[in-house]
């Protein structure tokens, strides 16, 4: 797995470009890591065994807001796999209301 340096600025421009250039089709599953939350409501059900909260059923996610300059522009939710604590899923989406339906999902192996 390749680690790619991502910045809030590059992620936000990626989400904006995807939203501007794509017609979402409910019948086809996207082949890219970009998804429309409105079309693929259960994008988090990806077959991985993510670490759960103490209740045993809810995935434990860290929630952050990422800034470009001094302005909050992105939500970022991090989840760690139960079997491999170095494997993460990161979901990014814009805070801007018109773009909140586009989600960028990144899977990566983080070396600790």
Secondary structure, 3 states (H helix, E strand, C coil): CCCCCCCHHHHHHHHHHHHHHCCCCCCCCCCCCEEECCCCCCCCCCCCCECECCCCCCECEEEEEEEECCEEEEEEEEEEECCCCCEEEEEEEECCHHHCCEEEEEEEECCC
